[in-house]
Amino acid sequence: MSSPTAAGEIDGPSIEIFPDEELWTDLPDDLWERILAVLPVTNIFRAGAVCKRWNSIVSSKRFLSLLSQILFDKPWYFMYKDYKNTAGLSYDPVSKKWHRFDLPCMHTSNWFVASANGLVCFMDNSNNNALYICNPTTKIWRKLPEPSTKWSADYYTVSMTVDRVTKVLTMVVALSNQEPDDYSHWSLTIEVFDSDSNKWRTATKTILHGWRGGENSVICNGIFYCVMYSTSMMGGEENCCRHGLVTYKISDGALDSASMSMPCSLTSVKLMNCKDRLVMVGGIGKCDIIKGIGIWELDTEWREIAKMPNKYFRGFGEFDDVFASSGSGDIIYIHSFGSPQLLLFDMLQRSWRWSQKCPLVKKHPLQLFTGFCFEPRLEACD
């Protein structure tokens, strides 16, 4: 009987370690599809350039359909700095490399952005009735129909979701306006778009007392969550509880405007959908002084997942009261607006690490860096 030896070898007849080229040549297309589908997206692009057969395989509808069944848990992060030019860099956490990247339909950085399942929505901040949907990986994009009634609001936020089975795209825009006769009251209007009807509808409208809508929201498990801001400056502790949360259930139109309390006094709050888990990142502190950064998950109440270790927090240098954060799948990205230094938190491993050094260079003290994460998917389309 043969027995294992060093380096994993076994006694007995020698084994050919190089496969016969004819074996690979004779593989049917469906097996090649399964092999190529598990490669990182950058390798799939390279595979398409190897030969005509592989190019045909990775371009086929059957291959793209197979890709849609694969859950993507390592999103890329797109970072850019120039207000008038959105050409930037995307970070791939798998290869740990930055790639030069540009977006075909985003002409300035003054946009609201939402992403889901490989698609990204851009809402022009200078013309809030202009929305575009784009697959940043394939550069395919189109402009969405404008609403029948022109929007006008003091504050906007946009979120989107894509059904992985039906491929139906649903987008929600929340508009918040201060009431002219009573400055303590703010209206909250929710507009909904779905790709089946290809049109917008006003879903609900309500009046809030002491709260206004903001510019951050997310859709998770069919529910639209929107961060609210307290307009009351009364109380012994300034800014003690200045954030809240309202929810809107897309399926039945149920709106819950009772503000959900936050775990502590926060700044720069950002909501994220991480594998159908509602996650929040926020700066811990009062009076716009950040003493730390935390990550929470909402069950019946907020539960702390992690707090940024001091060695990473200090690594950012001086923080203002705001910073950038974005996440999906298993990865959350955080960086200061004043620096391209990018920090990653792995939800699965509960670990922190810096990205490879970003090639973007800060050319003057007031230059800002911003960005968002997205899933690099070839099959995503609108």
QUIDA-V27634 format. One record per residue. N is the residue number from 1. RES is the residue in three letters. SS is DSSP state (@ for helix, = for strand, . for the rest). OMEGA is omega as a letter, one per 40 degrees, with the letter a starting at -180 (* if undefined). D_CENTER is the distance of its C-alpha to the mean C-alpha in whole Angstrom. Layout:
N | RES | SS | OMEGA | D_CENTER
N | RES | SS | OMEGA | D_CENTER
//
This chain:
1 | MET | . | i | 56
2 | SER | . | a | 53
3 | SER | . | a | 51
4 | PRO | = | i | 48
5 | THR | . | a | 49
6 | ALA | @ | i | 47
7 | ALA | @ | i | 44
8 | GLY | @ | a | 43
9 | GLU | . | i | 46
10 | ILE | = | i | 49
11 | ASP | . | i | 52
12 | GLY | . | a | 54
13 | PRO | . | i | 54
14 | SER | . | a | 51
15 | ILE | . | i | 48
16 | GLU | . | a | 47
17 | ILE | . | i | 43
18 | PHE | . | a | 43
19 | PRO | . | i | 42
20 | ASP | . | a | 44
21 | GLU | @ | a | 42
22 | GLU | @ | i | 44
23 | LEU | @ | a | 42
24 | TRP | @ | i | 38
25 | THR | @ | a | 40
26 | ASP | . | i | 41
27 | LEU | . | i | 38
28 | PRO | . | a | 37
29 | ASP | @ | a | 34
30 | ASP | @ | i | 32
31 | LEU | @ | i | 32
32 | TRP | @ | i | 31
33 | GLU | @ | a | 28
34 | ARG | @ | i | 27
35 | ILE | @ | a | 28
36 | LEU | @ | a | 25
37 | ALA | @ | a | 23
38 | VAL | . | i | 22
39 | LEU | . | i | 22
40 | PRO | . | a | 19
41 | VAL | @ | i | 18
42 | THR | @ | i | 19
43 | ASN | @ | i | 22
44 | ILE | @ | i | 22
45 | PHE | @ | a | 23
46 | ARG | @ | a | 26
47 | ALA | @ | i | 27
48 | GLY | @ | a | 27
49 | ALA | . | a | 29
50 | VAL | . | a | 32
51 | CYS | . | a | 34
52 | LYS | @ | a | 34
53 | ARG | @ | a | 34
54 | TRP | @ | i | 31
55 | ASN | @ | i | 29
56 | SER | @ | a | 31
57 | ILE | @ | a | 29
58 | VAL | @ | i | 25
59 | SER | @ | a | 26
60 | SER | . | i | 27
61 | LYS | @ | a | 26
62 | ARG | @ | i | 27
63 | PHE | @ | i | 25
64 | LEU | @ | i | 22
65 | SER | @ | i | 22
66 | LEU | @ | i | 23
67 | LEU | @ | a | 19
68 | SER | @ | a | 18
69 | GLN | . | a | 19
70 | ILE | . | i | 18
71 | LEU | . | a | 15
72 | PHE | . | a | 12
73 | ASP | . | i | 11
74 | LYS | . | a | 11
75 | PRO | . | i | 8
76 | TRP | = | i | 9
77 | TYR | = | i | 8
78 | PHE | = | a | 10
79 | MET | = | i | 12
80 | TYR | = | a | 15
81 | LYS | . | a | 18
82 | ASP | . | a | 20
83 | TYR | . | a | 20
84 | LYS | . | a | 22
85 | ASN | . | a | 21
86 | THR | . | i | 17
87 | ALA | . | a | 18
88 | GLY | = | a | 17
89 | LEU | = | i | 16
90 | SER | = | a | 13
91 | TYR | = | i | 13
92 | ASP | = | a | 14
93 | PRO | . | i | 14
94 | VAL | . | i | 17
95 | SER | . | a | 19
96 | LYS | . | a | 18
97 | LYS | = | i | 19
98 | TRP | = | i | 17
99 | HIS | = | i | 18
100 | ARG | = | a | 19
101 | PHE | = | i | 17
102 | ASP | . | a | 17
103 | LEU | . | a | 15
104 | PRO | . | a | 18
105 | CYS | . | a | 18
106 | MET | . | a | 16
107 | HIS | . | i | 20
108 | THR | . | a | 19
109 | SER | . | a | 16
110 | ASN | . | a | 17
111 | TRP | = | i | 15
112 | PHE | = | a | 12
113 | VAL | = | i | 9
114 | ALA | = | a | 7
115 | SER | = | i | 5
116 | ALA | = | i | 7
117 | ASN | . | i | 9
118 | GLY | . | i | 9
119 | LEU | = | i | 10
120 | VAL | = | i | 9
121 | CYS | = | i | 11
122 | PHE | = | i | 12
123 | MET | = | a | 15
124 | ASP | = | a | 18
125 | ASN | . | i | 19
126 | SER | . | i | 22
127 | ASN | . | a | 23
128 | ASN | . | i | 20
129 | ASN | . | a | 22
130 | ALA | . | i | 20
131 | LEU | = | a | 17
132 | TYR | = | i | 16
133 | ILE | = | a | 14
134 | CYS | = | i | 14
135 | ASN | = | a | 13
136 | PRO | . | a | 13
137 | THR | . | a | 14
138 | THR | . | a | 17
139 | LYS | . | i | 17
140 | ILE | = | a | 18
141 | TRP | = | i | 18
142 | ARG | = | i | 20
143 | LYS | = | i | 20
144 | LEU | . | i | 20
145 | PRO | . | i | 23
146 | GLU | . | i | 24
147 | PRO | . | a | 25
148 | SER | . | i | 28
149 | THR | . | a | 29
150 | LYS | . | i | 27
151 | TRP | . | i | 25
152 | SER | . | a | 26
153 | ALA | . | i | 24
154 | ASP | . | a | 24
155 | TYR | = | i | 20
156 | TYR | = | i | 18
157 | THR | = | a | 14
158 | VAL | = | i | 12
159 | SER | = | a | 10
160 | MET | = | i | 10
161 | THR | = | i | 11
162 | VAL | = | i | 13
163 | ASP | . | a | 16
164 | ARG | . | a | 16
165 | VAL | . | a | 20
166 | THR | . | a | 21
167 | LYS | . | i | 18
168 | VAL | . | i | 18
169 | LEU | = | i | 16
170 | THR | = | a | 15
171 | MET | = | i | 14
172 | VAL | = | i | 15
173 | VAL | = | i | 16
174 | ALA | = | a | 18
175 | LEU | = | a | 21
176 | SER | = | a | 23
177 | ASN | = | i | 26
178 | GLN | = | i | 29
179 | GLU | . | a | 32
180 | PRO | . | a | 35
181 | ASP | . | a | 38
182 | ASP | . | a | 36
183 | TYR | . | i | 34
184 | SER | . | a | 33
185 | HIS | = | i | 31
186 | TRP | = | i | 28
187 | SER | = | i | 27
188 | LEU | = | i | 24
189 | THR | = | a | 23
190 | ILE | = | i | 21
191 | GLU | = | a | 21
192 | VAL | = | i | 19
193 | PHE | = | i | 19
194 | ASP | = | a | 19
195 | SER | . | i | 20
196 | ASP | . | i | 23
197 | SER | . | a | 25
198 | ASN | . | i | 23
199 | LYS | = | a | 24
200 | TRP | = | i | 23
201 | ARG | = | i | 25
202 | THR | = | a | 25
203 | ALA | = | a | 24
204 | THR | = | i | 26
205 | LYS | = | a | 27
206 | THR | = | i | 28
207 | ILE | = | i | 29
208 | LEU | = | i | 28
209 | HIS | = | i | 31
210 | GLY | . | i | 30
211 | TRP | = | i | 26
212 | ARG | = | i | 24
213 | GLY | = | a | 20
214 | GLY | = | a | 18
215 | GLU | = | a | 15
216 | ASN | = | a | 12
217 | SER | = | i | 11
218 | VAL | = | i | 9
219 | ILE | = | a | 11
220 | CYS | = | a | 12
221 | ASN | . | i | 15
222 | GLY | . | a | 16
223 | ILE | = | i | 16
224 | PHE | = | i | 15
225 | TYR | = | a | 15
226 | CYS | = | i | 15
227 | VAL | = | i | 16
228 | MET | = | a | 20
229 | TYR | = | i | 22
230 | SER | = | i | 26
231 | THR | . | a | 28
232 | SER | . | i | 31
233 | MET | . | a | 32
234 | MET | . | i | 35
235 | GLY | . | a | 35
236 | GLY | . | a | 37
237 | GLU | . | a | 33
238 | GLU | . | i | 31
239 | ASN | . | a | 28
240 | CYS | . | a | 28
241 | CYS | . | a | 26
242 | ARG | . | i | 24
243 | HIS | = | i | 21
244 | GLY | = | a | 21
245 | LEU | = | i | 19
246 | VAL | = | a | 20
247 | THR | = | i | 19
248 | TYR | = | i | 20
249 | LYS | = | a | 20
250 | ILE | . | a | 20
251 | SER | . | a | 23
252 | ASP | . | i | 25
253 | GLY | . | a | 24
254 | ALA | = | i | 25
255 | LEU | = | i | 24
256 | ASP | = | a | 24
257 | SER | . | i | 25
258 | ALA | . | a | 26
259 | SER | . | i | 24
260 | MET | . | a | 23
261 | SER | . | i | 24
262 | MET | . | a | 22
263 | PRO | . | i | 23
264 | CYS | . | i | 24
265 | SER | . | a | 24
266 | LEU | = | i | 21
267 | THR | = | i | 19
268 | SER | = | a | 16
269 | VAL | = | i | 14
270 | LYS | = | i | 11
271 | LEU | = | a | 10
272 | MET | = | i | 7
273 | ASN | = | i | 8
274 | CYS | . | a | 9
275 | LYS | . | i | 11
276 | ASP | . | i | 13
277 | ARG | . | i | 13
278 | LEU | = | a | 12
279 | VAL | = | i | 12
280 | MET | = | i | 12
281 | VAL | = | a | 13
282 | GLY | = | i | 16
283 | GLY | = | a | 19
284 | ILE | = | i | 22
285 | GLY | . | a | 25
286 | LYS | . | i | 27
287 | CYS | . | i | 28
288 | ASP | . | i | 25
289 | ILE | . | a | 26
290 | ILE | . | i | 23
291 | LYS | . | a | 25
292 | GLY | = | i | 22
293 | ILE | = | a | 19
294 | GLY | = | i | 18
295 | ILE | = | a | 15
296 | TRP | = | i | 16
297 | GLU | = | a | 16
298 | LEU | = | i | 18
299 | ASP | . | i | 20
300 | THR | . | i | 23
301 | GLU | . | a | 23
302 | TRP | = | i | 20
303 | ARG | = | a | 21
304 | GLU | = | i | 20
305 | ILE | = | a | 19
306 | ALA | = | i | 19
307 | LYS | = | a | 20
308 | MET | . | i | 20
309 | PRO | . | a | 23
310 | ASN | @ | a | 25
311 | LYS | @ | i | 26
312 | TYR | @ | i | 22
313 | PHE | @ | i | 22
314 | ARG | @ | a | 25
315 | GLY | @ | i | 24
316 | PHE | . | a | 22
317 | GLY | . | a | 25
318 | GLU | . | i | 25
319 | PHE | . | i | 22
320 | ASP | . | i | 22
321 | ASP | . | i | 21
322 | VAL | . | i | 18
323 | PHE | . | a | 15
324 | ALA | = | i | 12
325 | SER | = | a | 9
326 | SER | = | a | 5
327 | GLY | = | i | 5
328 | SER | = | a | 5
329 | GLY | . | a | 9
330 | ASP | . | a | 11
331 | ILE | = | i | 10
332 | ILE | = | i | 9
333 | TYR | = | i | 9
334 | ILE | = | i | 12
335 | HIS | = | i | 14
336 | SER | . | i | 17
337 | PHE | . | a | 17
338 | GLY | . | a | 20
339 | SER | . | i | 20
340 | PRO | . | a | 18
341 | GLN | . | a | 18
342 | LEU | . | i | 15
343 | LEU | = | i | 15
344 | LEU | = | i | 13
345 | PHE | = | i | 14
346 | ASP | = | a | 14
347 | MET | . | a | 14
348 | LEU | . | a | 17
349 | GLN | . | a | 19
350 | ARG | . | a | 19
351 | SER | = | i | 19
352 | TRP | = | i | 18
353 | ARG | = | i | 19
354 | TRP | = | i | 18
355 | SER | . | i | 17
356 | GLN | . | a | 20
357 | LYS | . | a | 21
358 | CYS | . | a | 19
359 | PRO | . | i | 22
360 | LEU | . | a | 21
361 | VAL | . | i | 24
362 | LYS | . | a | 24
363 | LYS | . | i | 27
364 | HIS | . | a | 28
365 | PRO | . | a | 28
366 | LEU | . | a | 26
367 | GLN | . | a | 23
368 | LEU | . | i | 19
369 | PHE | . | i | 16
370 | THR | = | a | 13
371 | GLY | = | a | 10
372 | PHE | = | i | 6
373 | CYS | = | i | 4
374 | PHE | = | i | 5
375 | GLU | . | i | 8
376 | PRO | . | a | 11
377 | ARG | . | i | 13
378 | LEU | . | a | 17
379 | GLU | . | a | 17
380 | ALA | . | i | 15
381 | CYS | . | a | 17
382 | ASP | . | * | 17
//
